[in-house]
Amino acid sequence: MTLEAGAPFGASPPSDDHAIVTEGLTKRFKGGQIAVDALDLTVPRGSVYGFLGPNGSGKTTTIRMLLGLVAPTSGTFSVVPLPRVGALVEGPAFYPYLSGEANLLRYDAADPTASGRTARTRVTTALERVGLSAAAGKRYRNYSLGMRQRLAIAAALLGPRELLILDEPTNGLDPQGTREVRTLVKEIASDGTTVFVSSHLLAEVEQMCTHAAIMRTGRLVAHGTIASLSGGRAPRLRVETPDGADAARVLRGLGLTAVAHEGPEVSAELGGHAPERLNAALVEAGVAVRGLSVVRPSLEEVFVGLTGEGFDVEG
Ligand SMILES: Nc1ncnc2c1ncn2[C@@H]1O[C@H](COP(=O)(O)OP(=O)(O)OP(=O)(O)O)[C@@H](O)[C@H]1O
């Protein structure tokens, strides 16, 4: 759904630096279940902020509180003024027999705060923004899954937005549609729009976002830039070779640490070494290098390290 107007009770504008700030934000549903537990979140303006967590970890409830759709039990939050927030929480229902453009015009007309005179401009701009100008006249039922989701995002972009909130925008999409949405999110962010996007897929957040917060059963377990989240562990050099013992000796001689040798693979902490130099040194020492790569710890490894638990990587 897209929200156009009306500030929710309890919300106030955050500072110039942040699009969303929450402090101790908590939601306990009737029956005692804590869905969101004392959440402290700071979303910098201009970031693509991944809100990551397995199903049921409290992402949607948090988003619904931010949009004023659910009242918090306790805590505070501030968000940019709601007319400047575009949100995709549950995809809008589009008419299959109408074109993308006609659907957006209908959708726009349902907004009492939007002027009818400028409707066409708004719709044209939104379609352009999501790359659907060429397909504007095509019937919705003939759209691919990716195009359908792009149209839903266009509906959230009818009007100037400082913040776009997307709840699991790639859920149910095929790989092509997922790629389309990922690319679109980056494009939308490139002009400075803050994007807050929830996902249960680590790899997706890693590829699409500048920052992430990781939720587990209503609690925040880690947050920060993707680089800082992944940076806790050092990159490693990995060499594939039939001359493992020699390779390990050469790397130790060059000052590499944490050298490990197992079968045809030798690995070590890369430190400040240039991989191409190490390659040259190995070859010079007569080591047959079949493969050489630098492996950086993924967000998933970091997450597993933080929580001691696995994660729903494929969905
Ligand atoms: N209206 C409600 N009444 C009672 N419990 C609820 C309600 N809405 C959500 N919950 C519970 O709160 C918890 C958090 O749900 P929420 O939908 O926020 O998680 P989520 O991370 O968005 O997961 P998903 O990706 O499955 O939507 C879940 O255990 C859920 O069952």
The ligand as an SDF file (V2000), in Angstrom:
LIG
                    3D

 31 33  0  0  0  0  0  0  0  0999 V2000
   -1.5060   -8.8550   14.3050 N   0  0  0  0  0  0  0  0  0  0  0  0
   -0.7470   -9.7070   14.9750 C   0  0  0  0  0  0  0  0  0  0  0  0
   -1.1750  -10.3280   16.0960 N   0  0  0  0  0  0  0  0  0  0  0  0
   -0.4140  -11.1820   16.7980 C   0  0  0  0  0  0  0  0  0  0  0  0
    0.8640  -11.4940   16.4310 N   0  0  0  0  0  0  0  0  0  0  0  0
    1.3570  -10.9380   15.3250 C   0  0  0  0  0  0  0  0  0  0  0  0
    0.5990  -10.0050   14.5240 C   0  0  0  0  0  0  0  0  0  0  0  0
    1.3720   -9.5900   13.4840 N   0  0  0  0  0  0  0  0  0  0  0  0
    2.5560  -10.2320   13.6200 C   0  0  0  0  0  0  0  0  0  0  0  0
    2.5500  -11.0320   14.7210 N   0  0  0  0  0  0  0  0  0  0  0  0
    3.6700  -11.8790   15.1920 C   0  0  0  0  0  0  0  0  0  0  0  0
    4.7810  -11.0460   15.4320 O   0  0  0  0  0  0  0  0  0  0  0  0
    5.9670  -11.6780   15.0080 C   0  0  0  0  0  0  0  0  0  0  0  0
    6.7040  -10.7980   14.0260 C   0  0  0  0  0  0  0  0  0  0  0  0
    5.9770  -10.7780   12.7920 O   0  0  0  0  0  0  0  0  0  0  0  0
    6.3680   -9.8760   11.5370 P   0  0  0  0  0  0  0  0  0  0  0  0
    5.3450  -10.1000   10.4860 O   0  0  0  0  0  0  0  0  0  0  0  0
    6.6290   -8.5030   11.9760 O   0  0  0  0  0  0  0  0  0  0  0  0
    7.7440  -10.5420   11.1210 O   0  0  0  0  0  0  0  0  0  0  0  0
    8.5180  -10.4270    9.7450 P   0  0  0  0  0  0  0  0  0  0  0  0
    9.9550  -10.3920   10.1270 O   0  0  0  0  0  0  0  0  0  0  0  0
    7.9980   -9.3270    8.9340 O   0  0  0  0  0  0  0  0  0  0  0  0
    8.2150  -11.7960    9.0860 O   0  0  0  0  0  0  0  0  0  0  0  0
    7.6200  -12.0920    7.6310 P   0  0  0  0  0  0  0  0  0  0  0  0
    8.7710  -11.9490    6.7330 O   0  0  0  0  0  0  0  0  0  0  0  0
    7.1480  -13.4910    7.7710 O   0  0  0  0  0  0  0  0  0  0  0  0
    6.5090  -11.1130    7.4220 O   0  0  0  0  0  0  0  0  0  0  0  0
    5.5730  -13.0230   14.4450 C   0  0  0  0  0  0  0  0  0  0  0  0
    5.7860  -13.9970   15.4150 O   0  0  0  0  0  0  0  0  0  0  0  0
    4.1160  -12.8590   14.1260 C   0  0  0  0  0  0  0  0  0  0  0  0
    3.4480  -14.0830   14.2510 O   0  0  0  0  0  0  0  0  0  0  0  0
  1  2  1  0
  2  3  1  0
  2  7  2  0
  3  4  2  0
  4  5  1  0
  5  6  2  0
  6  7  1  0
  6 10  1  0
  7  8  1  0
  8  9  2  0
  9 10  1  0
 10 11  1  0
 11 12  1  0
 11 30  1  0
 12 13  1  0
 13 14  1  0
 13 28  1  0
 14 15  1  0
 15 16  1  0
 16 17  2  0
 16 18  1  0
 16 19  1  0
 19 20  1  0
 20 21  2  0
 20 22  1  0
 20 23  1  0
 23 24  1  0
 24 25  2  0
 24 26  1  0
 24 27  1  0
 28 29  1  0
 28 30  1  0
 30 31  1  0
M  END
$$$$
